[in-house]
């Protein structure tokens, strides 16, 4: 062999085998391998603990403070530049969700809308809705039990049935959510009262 040391005796010729790596080579390679592993482990730990922060901000719709009562939906409509109010009568939230969709849908017809609970509003202000140009009231009403109005619409329905509100000129739409035609009797009273 060309690069191997040769030991020559008189009778024999021996070729000495040298190891491929010496002890120093093995120590240096081990140190290099350990340093690389240490660097990789340290780098992975830093990536694991680097917090990724994302900031989200939710901006609520803020109505400017009014000097009248909190439940004045007419003031809220005027101060926010809206012309559509969607009232919901809901026991389980279905009509409330639908009212929210209707209010958002009003944007397609250039009517900024708001959703209102008739229990939290002074419904006697409904007669003043006509003072807002191009205004409209939408009533999204559900029934409860055997055709009774929902808890949050009970007072409003009683006011319509027993009171004598002047709702002439009021632009309105009625959407009802009920299970059978029997339940619709209550809302015939509602619609007749609005038509008069």
Number of C-alpha atoms within 10 A of each C-alpha: 6 5 5 10 12 13 10 10 8 5 6 8 10 11 12 10 9 9 7 7 10 9 9 9 11 11 12 11 12 12 12 12 12 12 12 12 12 11 11 11 11 11 11 11 10 10 10 9 8 9 8 8 6 6 5 6 6 5 6 6 7 8 11 10 11 11 8 8 11 13 17 18 23 22 20 20 20 13 13 15 13 20 22 27 27 26 25 29 30 24 18 11 12 15 22 22 14 19 27 18 13 19 20 16 14 17 12 8 7 12 19 19 25 21 21 20 19 21 17 13 18 16 19 14 14 17 15 13 24 17 11 15 9 13 19 20 19 20 20 23 25 27 23 17 9 11 18 17 23 19 14 17 23 14 15 21 21 12 14 18 15 10 12 10 16 14 17 11 11 18 15 17 13 15 15 16 17 15 13 9 8 10 20 18 11 15 20 11 14 17 14 11 18 19 12 10
